[in-house]
Amino acid sequence: MLRRCLITWCSILLWVGVAWSAVPPEMSPQRYPAVGKGCLSGECHSGHAPIRAHDSDMAKQIYMLGAAQGDPNGCVVCHGGDPVALWERRLHHGAPAESLLTEFTATPAAMSVVDKTCGQCHKGRVYNLRRSGMATGTGHISAILQGWGIKPEQPVGVATILDFDGALPSVGTPEYQAYMIGLDQRQNGIFAERIVAVPEQNWSDIETNPALAGYKYVRSECTSCHIGTLNNGEKGSGCAACHLRYGEDKKVVTHSLQGTRKSKVVVDGKTTTGIALESCAQCHSEGKRIATSYAGLLHLPELRKYRAMRDDVHHNGMNRYGNPLGGLLCQDCHSTRAMHGTGNIALSGRVNVEIECSDCHGTTDKFPWELPVGWQDEFGSVLVQDDTRGTAEILPFEQQVGTVYRSEGGYLLTARGNPFGNVIRRGQAVVVHSASGRSYEVPLLKSIAQRYAWKTPARAIAAKISHPKHFESLECYSCHSAWAPQEYGTHLLVDFKPSDVLYTARRTEQLQWRNPVLGINGEGRVSPLIPLQQQDVTLVAPDDAVLLRRHIFNAHTAQKNSTTIYNALYKSIEDLLVHRVDTSREETALSVYDSASAYAEQTVPLRNLLSTSFTMTPLAPHTVTRNARPCESCHVSSKALGYGDDSGFGVASAPLKESWLQAALRSGSQTEILDRESARRMVSRRSGHISAPQVPYTQLVTRKGKQLQQVGFHWELSSPLSEAQRDIMEEQNPFARLRTGSNVTEGTIMVVGKYEIDAIAASAAILGIILFVIVSAFMYTRRGRDKNDPN
C-alpha cells in the first residue's frame, strides 16, 4: 500500500513538473514561419524565443514586414543585417533596402536607432519616451549637482533634447491635460522646453573650479541607468531596459518582450506575463531603493548582498482573504504615462506620478469615485469637495494598446483625471486586474467603516475618524510605511587617475532601516523624508595631490521659502574649524571660497552659517503595511518631528540640544582647499573627519524653528513640519497626558516611557508563562524524586 502511494505521488509530481516547465506552443522556437532558415539556421540563433507569441498581432506584423525584406522570421525588421548571407560577417552587416536601418544593430531598442526600429510601429511612444524622466534623468541629475554646488544655466540631462509644444501633454484625457497646465502655472514651471547634455569637463577646468567635478561624476556614475544612453550591456538600453528580462548575471535571459497580460515570457520553463519586478530593480534599487524596499530587501552595500525585511503589503503573496496568492507588479499601479512619458520634459520625477492611495481605497466617508480630482495631489490648491470625479467608460488612445479590460461599472480615475485601465468598479467594489494574470478585490475604507471591520478598531478609529485632519494633511504612507532605507552622511572619494577617468568610493556614516523623519512634500502633505544629499567630497588629482578634503559644497536652492531656509556655508563646515570660529559671537570671520587657491575674508552673521548643503527628500517608501505605525511613533518621536535622534525628546519641555553644526564645531575636524605643494603634504594626514555620533544628520530644525537642512528643492511647499504642526503633535504627546490618563487613542492605549501598556501586558504574560514553566518543571522533578524515594 505504501509503495503504491509513493508511486502515485511521484507520478503526480512528475506530471506537474513537466506541465510547469512545458513551453506553450505559441512561444516555441520551433513555430517560426521559416524554422532553421536565415538567422535561425545552424547553431546561430536557432533556440531564440519569439519576440512575442507567434499568434499575436505584433508577431504577425513583424513576420509580414520581414517577408517583404527577404526574412520571413522578421529578424531584419529590428536588427537589420543580411538574412541570406552565408557567413557571419556578411550576416551582421548592412540592412535590406526596404529597411529604415542602414546598418546592422545588436541593440535595436537603443535610443540611437529606436526611431527606425520600435518607432516603425510606435512612433508616438518613442517621441514621448525620449522626453521622459527615464530617458533624460533630469530630475536625478539636478539633485546630484545640487550636492556639488552646481546650478546650471539650463537644465541638464543625458542628452540634449527639445520640447516644442510647451506644457500641454500629448497624451491623457482633456481633464488631465488641463490639470497639468494648471500645475505648471501654479508651480512656476515644472517643465523645460530644452535640456542640454551633461557637459564634458577636462582636468584643467576642474583644477580651477573643483565643483565642476560634479559633471564628471554624473557622466561616469549616473547615466548608465537612464535609457537615453547605450550602457555597458549589463541592462537594457532604450525600450529593452523594461521590455527585456535580464538575469542576475546581467545577461538577457529570453528574447521575448515582456509587457501586459497578453505578453507571455518563458523563463526557466515558467510562463509569466507583465514586467517583472526584477526588471524595475535593475535601476530602482539605488538611490531611494524603491524596488528593493517594495520586495522587502535590505541592501548592505559593503557586504554586497541583501537581507529579507518586511515587504510591501501589495507585494506580499499572502494577500487579504478572498484574493489569490501573489502580489501586484509595479505597472499595476504606475501608469503608462509615468513610464513612457507625456511628451513633456519634466524637471522632477514627481511630475509624472499621477496616482494616490485614495484613487483605489477611497476614504472613510467617500468611495474613490466620490472624491474630487486632485485629492491628495493638491500642491496647495483648494478643492471643491462636492465635485466628484466619477469613473470613465472610454480609455485614451495610448491605453488601447495591449491588454484592454472590460470597464464593467467604469474605469477608476487617477488623482489627475486619467482612467487606470486595469482598475474597475464592480457595484460598490473595486477590482484590480494585474498584468501577472491575477485579479484582486481592493479593500475600501468606506465599506470597512460601514461594516466596522477594522483589524485594530481603537487605532483605526482614532486615526481615521476621530482625527479626520490626518486624511486632509497626511499622505497615507506617512503612517502605513513600516520602514524606509536611510543613508546618513556620505563620504565621497573622487579620484582622477589618469585625468580622463574618474574612480569613486563611498562610505556612509549611518544606515537605518526604520521609521524615517517626517516633513512636508511638494503636494503640501506630511510625508516621510530620507537623506538625498549629505555628502562631503575628497578630490584627488592625477598626481595623488588632495585638492579637496572632506569638502561640503554650497548648495543652490530652488525653494522660495527663504524665510526659513538659512544660507549655506560658503566653503564647508570644517572651514569654521580651520579659522577657529567663536560660536558665542554674533558675527565672525569666515573664509570664503573664491577658487582652488584663493580666499577672501568676509564677516558673516552666525545665524547664516546653518547649512542648506544637506538635503532630505520626501518619498513614498513602498513599504506599506496593513496596520499603521503606532501613534506614539510620531507624537513621541524626536526624529519624526525633525529634532533628530537622541535629542532628549520625550517630554514637551525637553531641553534644546545643539545642532549638527555646533556638534561639528566641537569635533575638531579640519579640511582645506590647498595648493599642490600643501596638498602633497596633506596626503598623509587623513584621520580627522566628522562622524555620526558628533553630527546628528537626522536633525531638520531646532526647537526655536531654525531650519538646518533643506527639504527637497523642486517644489515650493517642501519643508520640515511647520511650528504649528510640531506644537499640535507635542500637545497630543501621550507623555504630556499621563496625569489625566488620556491620550491620542482616547485612553485605550497608555504610554509609559517608550513602551505601550499593551506591550508591558504582553511582557508580563510572557514572564508569567516562563514562571509557570519553571514552577511546573520544578514540581515535575519533585514528584519524580518522591516516586523514586524508597521511603
C-alpha positions in Angstrom: 0.0 0.0 0.0 2.8 2.4 0.9 4.7 1.6 -2.2 1.6 2.3 -4.4 1.1 5.6 -2.7 4.7 6.6 -3.3 4.5 5.7 -6.9 1.2 7.7 -7.3 2.7 10.8 -5.7 5.9 10.6 -7.7 3.8 10.3 -10.9 1.7 13.3 -9.9 4.8 15.4 -9.1 6.5 14.4 -12.3 3.4 15.3 -14.3 3.1 18.7 -12.5 6.8 19.3 -13.2 6.5 18.5 -16.9 3.4 20.7 -17.2 5.0 23.5 -15.3 8.1 23.5 -17.4 6.4 23.0 -20.7 6.8 25.8 -23.3 3.4 26.9 -24.7 3.2 26.2 -28.5 2.8 29.8 -29.4 6.2 30.6 -27.6 8.1 27.7 -29.1 11.3 28.4 -31.2 10.0 25.6 -33.5 7.0 27.6 -34.6 8.7 30.4 -36.6 7.5 30.8 -40.2 10.8 29.6 -41.6 12.4 27.3 -38.9 16.1 26.8 -39.5 16.4 29.5 -42.1 18.3 32.8 -42.1 19.4 33.9 -38.7 17.8 30.8 -37.1 19.9 28.4 -39.2 22.6 26.1 -37.9 23.9 26.9 -34.4 23.5 30.6 -34.6 20.1 31.7 -33.1 18.1 28.5 -33.6 16.9 28.4 -29.9 15.8 32.1 -29.8 12.3 32.5 -28.3 9.9 34.6 -30.4 9.8 38.4 -29.8 6.0 37.9 -29.0 3.7 34.9 -29.2 3.6 33.6 -32.8 -0.2 34.1 -32.9 -0.1 37.7 -31.6 -0.8 40.7 -33.8 2.6 42.1 -33.2 4.4 38.9 -34.3 2.2 38.6 -37.4 3.1 42.2 -38.4 6.8 41.6 -37.9 6.7 38.4 -40.0 4.8 40.2 -42.7 7.4 43.1 -42.8 10.2 40.6 -42.6 8.9 38.6 -45.6 8.9 41.8 -47.7 12.6 42.3 -46.7 13.6 38.7 -47.5 13.4 37.3 -44.0 10.1 35.5 -43.2 11.2 35.3 -39.5 11.4 39.0 -39.2 14.8 39.4 -37.6 15.9 42.1 -40.1 12.9 44.3 -39.2 14.5 45.2 -35.9 18.2 44.2 -36.3 19.0 44.9 -40.0 21.7 42.7 -41.5 21.7 40.4 -44.5 19.5 37.3 -43.9 20.6 35.4 -47.0 24.4 35.8 -46.5 26.3 32.6 -45.9 28.8 33.7 -43.3 28.6 35.7 -40.1 30.5 38.8 -41.2 28.0 39.4 -44.0 25.0 38.5 -41.9 25.9 41.2 -39.4 26.5 43.9 -42.0 24.3 46.4 -43.7 20.5 46.2 -43.9 17.8 45.3 -46.5 17.0 48.1 -49.0 13.4 48.2 -47.6 14.6 48.7 -44.0 14.8 52.1 -42.3 18.1 51.0 -40.9 21.3 51.4 -42.8 23.5 49.1 -40.8 23.1 46.0 -38.6 22.5 46.7 -34.8 22.7 44.3 -31.9 20.7 46.7 -29.7 17.6 47.7 -31.8 15.9 49.2 -28.7 18.7 51.7 -28.0 17.7 55.3 -28.3 20.2 55.9 -31.1 18.3 53.7 -33.5 14.9 53.3 -31.9 13.2 55.7 -34.4 14.0 53.1 -37.1 13.1 50.0 -35.1 10.4 50.3 -32.4 9.4 53.6 -33.9 8.2 52.0 -37.1 5.0 51.0 -35.2 5.2 53.1 -32.0 6.2 56.5 -33.3 4.2 58.5 -30.7 5.6 56.3 -27.9 9.2 56.9 -29.0 8.7 60.7 -29.1 7.3 60.7 -25.6 9.9 58.3 -24.3 12.8 60.5 -25.4 11.5 63.2 -23.2 10.6 61.0 -20.2 12.4 61.0 -16.9 13.7 57.5 -17.7 15.5 58.8 -20.7 16.6 62.3 -19.7 17.4 61.7 -16.0 16.9 65.4 -15.5 15.4 65.2 -12.0 18.1 62.9 -10.7 20.9 64.7 -12.3 19.8 68.1 -10.9 19.6 66.6 -7.4 23.1 65.2 -7.7 24.5 68.5 -9.0 22.8 70.2 -6.0 25.2 68.3 -3.7 28.1 69.6 -5.8 27.0 73.2 -5.5 26.3 73.4 -9.3 23.3 75.3 -10.6 23.4 75.0 -14.4 22.1 77.9 -16.5 19.9 75.4 -18.3 18.6 72.1 -17.1 20.9 69.2 -18.0 20.2 65.6 -18.8 21.6 62.6 -20.5 21.2 64.2 -23.9 20.2 67.5 -25.5 16.6 67.5 -26.5 13.7 69.9 -27.2 10.0 70.0 -26.4 8.1 72.1 -29.0 4.5 72.2 -27.6 5.0 73.7 -24.1 3.3 72.3 -21.0 0.5 70.6 -23.0 0.8 66.8 -22.6 0.5 64.8 -25.8 -1.4 62.0 -24.0 -4.2 61.7 -21.5 -7.7 63.0 -21.1 -8.6 66.6 -21.6 -9.1 66.9 -17.8 -5.6 65.6 -17.3 -4.1 68.0 -19.8 -5.9 70.9 -18.2 -4.7 69.7 -14.7 -1.1 69.6 -15.8 -1.1 73.0 -17.4 -2.6 74.4 -14.2 0.0 72.7 -12.1 2.8 74.1 -14.3 1.4 77.6 -13.8 1.0 77.2 -10.0 4.5 75.9 -9.6 6.1 78.5 -11.8 7.4 75.9 -14.3 7.7 72.2 -13.8 8.6 71.5 -17.5 11.6 72.6 -19.6 11.4 73.5 -23.3 15.1 72.4 -23.7 17.7 70.4 -21.8 21.3 70.1 -22.7 23.6 67.1 -22.3 25.8 67.0 -19.2 28.9 69.0 -20.3 32.3 67.4 -20.7 34.9 68.7 -18.3 38.7 68.3 -18.6 41.0 68.3 -15.6 42.4 71.8 -16.1 38.8 73.2 -15.7 38.2 71.0 -12.6 41.5 72.1 -11.1 40.5 75.7 -11.4 36.9 75.1 -10.1 36.6 71.7 -8.3 32.8 71.9 -8.3 32.9 71.0 -12.0 34.0 67.5 -10.9 30.3 67.0 -10.3 29.7 66.9 -14.0 32.3 64.3 -14.4 30.8 62.3 -11.6 27.4 62.4 -13.2 28.7 61.3 -16.5 30.6 58.4 -15.1 28.3 57.2 -12.3 24.7 58.2 -13.0 23.9 57.8 -16.7 24.1 54.0 -17.0 20.6 53.5 -15.5 18.9 56.1 -17.8 17.7 54.6 -21.0 18.9 57.5 -23.1 22.4 56.1 -23.2 23.9 53.0 -24.6 25.2 51.4 -21.4 27.8 48.6 -20.9 25.3 45.8 -21.7 24.5 44.9 -18.1 21.0 46.1 -18.5 18.8 47.1 -21.5 19.2 50.3 -23.3 16.1 52.2 -24.5 12.9 50.2 -24.7 14.8 47.0 -23.8 15.5 48.3 -20.3 11.9 47.4 -19.3 10.7 45.1 -22.0 13.6 42.5 -21.9 14.3 40.3 -19.0 17.9 40.3 -17.6 19.2 37.8 -15.1 21.5 38.1 -12.1 24.5 37.6 -14.3 23.4 40.8 -16.2 22.6 38.8 -19.4 19.4 38.6 -21.4 17.5 35.5 -20.3 14.9 35.5 -23.1 14.4 37.1 -26.5 10.7 37.6 -25.8 9.3 41.0 -24.9 7.5 41.4 -21.5 4.7 43.9 -21.3 1.0 43.5 -20.5 -1.1 40.5 -19.5 -1.1 39.4 -23.2 2.7 39.4 -23.4 3.9 35.9 -22.4 7.5 35.3 -21.4 9.0 31.8 -20.7 11.9 31.8 -18.3 13.3 28.5 -16.9 10.3 26.7 -18.2 7.8 29.0 -16.4 5.4 31.2 -18.3 4.8 34.6 -16.9 3.2 37.9 -18.0 3.7 41.5 -17.2 7.0 43.3 -16.5 8.8 41.5 -13.6 9.8 43.4 -10.5 13.4 42.3 -11.2 13.4 44.4 -14.3 12.4 47.5 -12.4 15.0 46.7 -9.7 17.8 46.8 -12.3 17.7 50.6 -11.9 15.4 51.4 -9.0 17.5 49.5 -6.4 19.8 52.5 -5.9 19.1 56.0 -4.6 15.7 55.8 -2.9 15.8 51.9 -3.3 12.1 51.8 -4.2 12.1 48.4 -5.9 14.1 46.6 -3.2 12.1 48.1 -0.5 8.9 47.0 -2.2 10.2 43.5 -2.3 11.3 43.6 1.3 15.0 43.5 0.7 17.6 45.4 2.8 20.7 46.2 0.8 24.0 46.0 2.6 26.4 47.8 0.2 29.6 46.8 2.0 28.7 43.1 2.0 27.2 43.3 -1.5 24.1 41.3 -0.5 20.5 41.6 0.6 18.7 40.6 3.7 15.0 40.0 4.0 12.8 42.7 5.6 9.1 43.1 5.7 7.9 43.7 2.2 5.1 46.0 1.0 1.6 44.5 1.6 0.9 45.0 -2.1 3.9 42.8 -3.0 3.2 40.2 -0.3 1.9 36.9 -1.7 -0.2 36.2 1.4 -2.9 38.7 0.4 -6.2 39.5 2.1 -8.9 36.9 2.5 -10.7 36.0 -0.8 -7.9 37.2 -3.1 -5.5 34.9 -5.0 -1.9 34.4 -3.8 0.6 36.7 -5.3 1.3 40.4 -5.2 1.0 43.4 -7.6 3.5 44.3 -10.2 4.8 47.9 -10.4 2.9 48.5 -13.6 -0.4 47.6 -11.9 -0.3 51.0 -10.1 2.0 53.1 -12.2 0.6 54.4 -15.4 1.9 54.1 -18.9 2.3 57.9 -18.9 4.6 57.8 -15.8 6.9 55.3 -17.6 6.7 56.2 -21.3 6.4 59.9 -20.7 3.8 62.5 -21.7 5.8 64.4 -24.3 6.9 67.0 -21.8 10.4 67.3 -20.2 9.7 67.2 -16.5 12.2 68.7 -14.1 11.2 66.3 -11.3 10.2 62.6 -11.3 7.2 63.5 -9.1 5.7 65.4 -12.1 4.5 62.3 -13.9 3.4 60.3 -10.8 -0.4 60.7 -11.1 -1.6 58.1 -8.6 -2.6 58.4 -4.9 -3.7 55.8 -2.4 -7.2 57.1 -2.3 -7.6 56.6 -6.0 -8.3 52.9 -5.2 -9.0 52.8 -1.5 -11.0 56.0 -1.1 -11.6 57.5 2.4 -13.7 56.5 5.4 -16.6 58.7 4.1 -16.1 58.5 0.3 -15.6 55.9 -2.3 -12.9 56.6 -4.8 -15.4 57.8 -7.5 -16.9 60.2 -5.0 -13.6 62.1 -4.4 -12.7 65.2 -6.4 -9.9 65.2 -9.0 -6.8 66.4 -7.3 -7.4 64.7 -3.9 -4.1 64.0 -2.1 -2.4 65.8 -5.1 -3.3 69.4 -4.1 0.0 71.2 -4.4 -1.6 74.0 -2.3 -4.8 74.3 -4.3 -8.2 74.3 -2.6 -10.6 71.6 -4.0 -14.3 71.6 -4.3 -15.3 68.6 -2.3 -18.7 68.2 -4.0 -17.1 67.9 -7.4 -16.9 64.1 -7.7 -14.6 62.6 -10.3 -16.8 59.6 -11.2 -15.5 56.9 -13.5 -14.6 56.6 -17.2 -16.1 54.3 -19.9 -13.5 55.0 -22.6 -9.7 54.8 -22.4 -7.3 57.3 -24.0 -5.7 56.2 -27.2 -2.3 55.3 -25.6 -4.1 52.9 -23.2 -5.9 51.0 -26.0 -2.7 49.2 -26.9 -2.0 45.9 -25.3 -4.5 44.4 -22.8 -7.8 46.2 -22.6 -10.1 45.1 -19.7 -13.9 45.4 -19.8 -15.0 48.5 -18.0 -18.0 47.0 -16.1 -19.1 49.8 -13.8 -16.4 52.1 -15.2 -12.7 52.6 -15.0 -11.5 54.3 -11.8 -9.7 57.6 -12.4 -6.3 58.7 -11.0 -5.9 61.9 -8.9 -5.3 63.8 -12.1 -8.2 62.6 -14.2 -6.9 59.7 -16.3 -8.5 56.3 -16.2 -6.4 53.5 -14.7 -7.5 51.0 -17.4 -6.9 48.0 -15.1 -8.8 49.2 -12.0 -12.6 48.9 -12.5 -15.7 49.5 -10.4 -17.9 46.5 -9.8 -21.0 47.7 -8.0 -19.7 49.1 -4.7 -16.5 47.2 -5.0 -13.2 47.8 -6.8 -11.2 45.2 -8.7 -7.5 45.5 -9.8 -6.6 43.4 -12.9 -2.9 42.7 -12.5 -0.6 42.2 -15.5 0.5 39.0 -13.8 -2.8 37.4 -14.7 -4.5 37.7 -11.3 -7.3 40.0 -10.2 -7.8 41.4 -6.7 -10.6 43.0 -4.9 -9.5 46.2 -3.2 -10.3 47.0 0.5 -12.4 50.2 0.5 -12.1 52.3 3.7 -15.8 53.4 3.5 -17.0 49.9 3.3 -14.8 48.8 6.2 -16.1 51.8 8.2 -19.7 50.9 7.4 -19.2 47.3 8.5 -16.9 48.3 11.4 -14.5 45.7 10.1 -11.2 47.3 11.3 -8.4 44.9 12.3 -7.4 47.2 15.2 -10.5 49.3 15.9 -9.1 51.6 18.6 -6.2 52.8 16.4 -8.2 52.9 13.2 -11.0 55.0 14.7 -8.6 57.3 16.5 -6.5 57.9 13.3 -9.1 57.9 10.6 -12.4 59.0 12.2 -11.7 60.9 15.5 -8.9 62.8 13.8 -10.1 63.5 10.2 -7.2 66.0 9.9 -5.0 63.0 9.1 -6.8 62.5 5.8 -6.7 66.2 5.0 -3.0 66.8 5.6 -1.1 63.5 5.6 -0.1 61.0 2.9 -1.5 57.6 3.8 2.0 56.1 3.6 3.2 58.5 6.4 1.6 56.2 8.8 1.3 53.0 6.8 5.0 52.6 5.9 6.8 50.1 8.0 10.3 51.4 7.3 12.4 53.4 4.9 16.1 53.0 3.8 18.1 55.9 5.1 21.8 56.7 4.4 23.1 59.5 6.6 26.4 61.2 6.0 28.1 60.1 2.8 31.8 60.5 2.3 32.7 60.5 -1.4 36.2 59.9 -2.7 36.7 61.1 -6.2 40.0 60.1 -7.8 41.3 61.1 -11.3 43.8 58.5 -12.5 44.5 59.2 -15.3 42.9 62.6 -15.7 40.3 61.5 -18.2 38.9 58.6 -16.0 37.1 59.0 -12.7 37.1 56.5 -9.9 34.8 56.9 -6.9 34.4 55.3 -3.5 31.6 55.9 -1.0 31.3 55.4 2.7 28.2 56.1 4.7 28.3 57.1 8.3 25.0 55.6 9.4 22.5 53.2 7.7 18.9 52.9 9.1 16.0 50.8 8.0 13.2 52.0 10.3 10.8 54.9 10.8 12.0 58.0 8.9 11.9 61.7 9.6 8.6 63.4 8.7 8.2 66.6 6.7 6.1 68.3 4.0 6.3 67.1 0.4 5.7 69.2 -2.7 2.0 68.5 -2.6 1.8 70.1 0.8 1.2 66.9 2.7 3.1 65.3 5.6 5.4 62.6 4.1 8.4 60.5 5.1 11.8 62.1 4.4 15.1 60.4 3.7 18.6 61.8 3.1 19.2 62.9 -0.5 22.5 64.8 -0.3 24.5 64.7 2.9 27.9 64.3 1.3 31.4 65.6 1.7 33.9 65.2 -1.1 37.5 64.3 -1.2 39.0 65.2 -4.6 42.3 63.5 -5.6 44.3 64.8 -8.6 46.0 62.6 -11.1 49.3 63.0 -9.3 47.8 62.0 -5.9 47.5 65.6 -4.7 44.5 66.1 -2.5 42.8 69.1 -3.9 39.7 68.9 -1.7 39.4 67.0 1.5 36.0 66.3 3.1 34.6 69.4 1.4 30.9 70.3 1.6 29.8 72.4 -1.3 27.4 75.3 -1.0 24.1 74.0 -2.5 21.8 76.2 -4.6 18.1 76.1 -3.5 15.1 76.3 -5.8 12.8 76.8 -2.9 11.1 80.2 -2.4 10.6 79.6 1.3 13.7 81.7 2.0 12.4 82.9 5.3 13.0 79.6 6.9 15.9 78.4 4.8 19.3 79.7 6.0 22.3 80.4 3.9 24.8 77.7 3.4 28.4 77.9 4.3 30.4 79.5 1.6 33.0 76.7 1.7 32.4 74.0 4.3 31.5 73.3 7.8 35.1 72.4 8.6 36.3 75.8 7.3 34.9 77.2 10.5 37.3 74.9 12.4 40.3 76.0 10.3 39.7 79.6 11.2 38.7 78.9 14.8 35.2 80.4 14.7 33.9 81.6 18.1 30.3 80.3 18.1 29.5 82.6 21.0 29.9 85.7 18.9 27.0 87.1 16.9 29.4 87.8 13.9 32.5 86.0 12.9 35.2 85.9 10.2 34.7 83.2 7.6 37.0 82.2 4.8 35.0 82.4 1.6 36.0 80.1 -1.3 36.9 82.0 -4.5 39.0 79.5 -6.4 41.2 76.5 -5.8 43.9 78.6 -4.3 42.4 81.9 -3.2 40.5 83.0 -0.2 38.6 86.2 0.7 37.8 87.2 4.2 34.2 88.2 5.0 32.2 88.9 8.1 29.1 86.7 8.2 26.4 86.6 10.8 26.5 83.3 12.7 22.8 82.7 12.1 23.6 82.4 8.3 26.1 79.6 8.9 23.4 77.0 9.1 23.7 74.8 6.0 21.4 74.1 3.2 24.1 71.9 1.6 22.5 68.9 3.2 19.1 67.9 1.7 16.4 65.5 2.6 13.8 64.4 0.1 10.2 63.3 0.5 9.3 59.9 -0.8 6.8 57.1 -0.7 8.9 54.3 0.8 6.8 51.5 -0.8 6.9 49.5 2.5 3.2 49.7 3.1 1.7 47.7 5.9 -2.0 46.9 6.7 -1.6 48.1 10.3 -0.3 51.6 10.6 2.6 52.7 12.8 1.6 53.4 16.4 0.5 57.0 17.2 3.4 57.4 19.6 6.0 56.6 16.9 5.3 60.1 15.6 3.9 62.0 18.6 6.6 60.8 20.9 9.5 60.7 18.4 12.1 63.5 18.2 13.2 62.1 14.9 9.8 62.1 13.4 9.2 65.8 14.3 12.6 66.8 12.8 14.5 67.3 16.1 16.9 64.5 15.4 17.8 61.2 17.0 18.6 61.1 20.7 17.8 64.8 21.3 16.3 64.3 24.7 12.8 64.5 23.4 10.0 62.7 25.2 8.5 65.4 27.3 7.2 68.6 25.8 9.7 70.7 27.8 12.7 68.7 26.8 15.9 70.9 26.6 17.1 72.1 23.3 20.1 70.1 22.0 22.9 71.5 19.9 22.6 71.4 16.2 24.7 69.2 14.0 26.7 72.4 13.0 27.5 73.0 16.6 28.5 69.4 17.0 30.8 69.7 14.0 32.4 72.7 15.6 33.2 70.7 18.6 34.6 67.7 16.7 38.0 69.3 15.9 37.9 68.2 12.3 39.8 70.1 9.6 39.6 70.4 5.8 41.2 72.8 3.4 41.4 73.7 -0.3 45.1 73.8 -0.9 47.7 74.5 -3.5 49.6 71.5 -4.8 52.6 71.7 -2.5 50.4 71.9 0.6 48.2 69.1 -0.8 51.1 66.8 -1.2 52.0 67.3 2.5 48.4 66.7 3.4 48.1 63.2 1.9 49.4 61.6 5.0 47.0 63.2 7.4 43.6 61.8 6.6 42.3 60.9 10.1 40.2 63.9 11.0 36.6 63.7 10.0 33.0 64.4 11.1 31.5 61.2 12.4 27.9 60.2 13.0 27.9 60.5 16.8 29.0 64.1 16.5 26.8 65.1 13.6 23.1 64.3 14.1 22.3 64.0 10.4 18.6 63.4 11.2 18.0 66.9 12.6 16.0 69.3 10.4 15.0 72.0 12.8 15.8 73.4 16.2 13.0 73.9 18.7 13.3 77.6 18.0 12.3 77.0 14.4 15.7 77.4 12.7 15.9 75.1 9.7 19.2 73.1 9.5 18.7 71.2 6.3 16.9 71.6 3.1 13.8 69.5 2.2 13.7 68.8 -1.5 14.3 71.6 -3.9 12.0 71.1 -6.9 8.7 72.1 -5.1 7.8 75.3 -3.3 5.9 73.6 -0.5 8.6 71.1 0.5 9.7 71.9 4.1 10.0 70.5 7.6 6.9 70.2 9.7 5.6 73.7 10.5 5.8 75.1 14.0 2.1 74.7 14.3 2.2 71.1 13.3 5.0 70.3 15.7 3.2 72.1 18.5 0.0 70.2 17.9 1.8 66.9 17.9 3.5 67.7 21.1 0.2 68.7 22.7 -1.1 65.3 21.8 2.0 63.7 23.1 0.8 60.8 25.4 3.6 61.7 27.9 2.0 65.1 28.5 -1.3 63.3 29.3 -0.1 60.7 31.7 -1.5 62.7 34.6 -5.1 62.5 33.2 -4.8 59.1 31.8 -6.0 60.2 28.3 -4.1 60.3 25.1 -4.4 60.3 21.3 -6.2 57.0 21.3 -8.9 58.1 23.8 -7.4 56.2 26.7 -7.4 52.8 25.1 -3.6 52.7 25.0 -1.3 54.2 27.6 2.3 55.0 27.1 5.0 54.5 29.7 8.4 55.5 28.7 8.6 54.5 25.1 6.5 51.3 25.6 2.8 50.7 25.4 0.9 49.2 28.2 -0.2 46.6 25.7 3.5 45.7 25.2 4.0 45.6 29.0 1.0 43.4 29.5 2.3 41.1 26.8 5.7 41.0 28.5 4.0 40.3 31.8 2.1 37.5 30.2 5.3 36.1 28.8 7.0 36.3 32.1 4.0 34.6 33.7 4.3 31.7 31.2 8.0 31.4 31.8 7.4 31.4 35.6 4.7 28.8 35.1 7.0 26.6 33.1 9.7 26.9 35.7 7.3 26.0 38.6 5.9 23.1 36.6 9.3 21.8 35.8 10.3 22.1 39.5 7.1 20.3 40.6 7.6 17.6 38.0 11.1 17.0 39.2 10.0 17.0 42.8 7.3 14.5 42.0 9.8 12.2 40.3 12.1 12.3 43.3 9.2 11.4 45.6 8.3 8.4 43.4 11.9 7.2 43.4 12.3 7.7 47.1 12.1 4.2 48.7 10.9 5.7 52.0 
